[in-house]
Amino acid sequence: MWTWRSFQNQLAATFIFLTAATLPLAGQNTPASEKLQAATERAMTGVSGTLVVLDVVSGKILAAHDLRLAAMALARPGSTVKPFVLRALLEARKVDPEQRLLCRRTLRIGGVKMDCTHPAAAANLNATEALAYSCNSYFAEVATRLTAEELVAELKQAGLDTPSGLAEQEATGVIEKPRTPEALQLEGLGDRGIVVTPLQLLEAYRRLALERRGGKLGNAQAVFEGLEESVGYGMAHAVNLNEMKIAGKTGTAAARERNWTHGFFVGYAPADAPEIAIVVYLAQGRGTDAAAVARKVLAEFVVGRQRP
């Protein structure tokens, strides 16, 4: 059955096939990408992690710091999976985007501490606000409306267990089928049961950006509004720029077998007609730290668009 979403996924796959074998080296394409590359290296100075910028339409890499790490590092994606969970719920009409749910803040799932960290004043949230504030309480509650099969299918549909095609050698993400309600909740929060590479996340968000460019958002309108408001007033506000509206999501998760957290920011700009997609992965840190790094590169992108 044809759907706009399936068309966008086919379009993205076609772009990957046509460009993956001939991707230019980051920073060696145009003067604009050279400046993006320089900004990328400055932003990542003294930071352990990776940063990659893609052209949304062509899929070409415009700038990259440690592309090998972006292709090979497998990490829990944290809250960066929430847009896909919400989209599955909205498309199945298992969530009313305007229904408000109370954030309980303190949250334990199967012995794992998943307390909310957004401002306490954000206590009664609809779908857009819950995504913007990355409310674990909201998503843990609504995730159980999906079956294990539906959750896994959505994450696979996003490409989170498929090589992105953006590098010659890539690790492959793993999506487990949750066996208990608690496991399903944790997987829906990106904290257990799933590992991805930064490139897989970047490609998944590039597909979202292609959908946004197409403009036919259907039932998933709250997903795209939530990504914009995440930067506007929510947990990704550290990437906000007055000169351009940006859409994106932070993610913080416990590192596997290590006593610290790692952080992601992944998103696209401009929010209403995306031209580039960006991912930042910090081996140690939080999503807000990754967003602050991304801001430095996106600021150069804004300046570059204003040059003659």
HELIX and SHEET records of a PDB file:
HELIX    1   1 TRP A    4  THR A   19  1                                  16    
HELIX    2   2 ALA A   20  THR A   22  5                                   3    
HELIX    3   3 PRO A   31  ALA A   43  1                                  13    
HELIX    4   4 LEU A   67  MET A   72  1                                   6    
HELIX    5   5 GLY A   78  VAL A   81  5                                   4    
HELIX    6   6 LYS A   82  GLU A   91  1                                  10    
HELIX    7   7 ALA A  127  ALA A  132  1                                   6    
HELIX    8   8 ASN A  136  ALA A  143  1                                   8    
HELIX    9   9 ALA A  148  GLN A  157  1                                  10    
HELIX   10  10 PRO A  181  GLY A  188  1                                   8    
HELIX   11  11 PRO A  198  GLY A  214  1                                  17    
HELIX   12  12 GLY A  218  ALA A  220  5                                   3    
HELIX   13  13 GLN A  221  GLY A  232  1                                  12    
HELIX   14  14 HIS A  237  VAL A  239  5                                   3    
HELIX   15  15 GLY A  287  GLN A  306  1                                  20    
SHEET    1   A 5 ILE A  61  HIS A  65  0                                        
SHEET    2   A 5 GLY A  49  ASP A  55 -1                                        
SHEET    3   A 5 ILE A 276  LEU A 282 -1                                        
SHEET    4   A 5 THR A 261  ALA A 269 -1                                        
SHEET    5   A 5 ALA A 247  ALA A 254 -1                                        
SHEET    1   B 2 LEU A 101  LEU A 102  0                                        
SHEET    2   B 2 ASN A 124  LEU A 125 -1                                        
SHEET    1   C 2 ARG A 108  ILE A 109  0                                        
SHEET    2   C 2 VAL A 112  LYS A 113 -1                                        
SHEET    1   D 2 VAL A 174  ILE A 175  0                                        
SHEET    2   D 2 ILE A 194  VAL A 195 -1                                        
END                                                                             
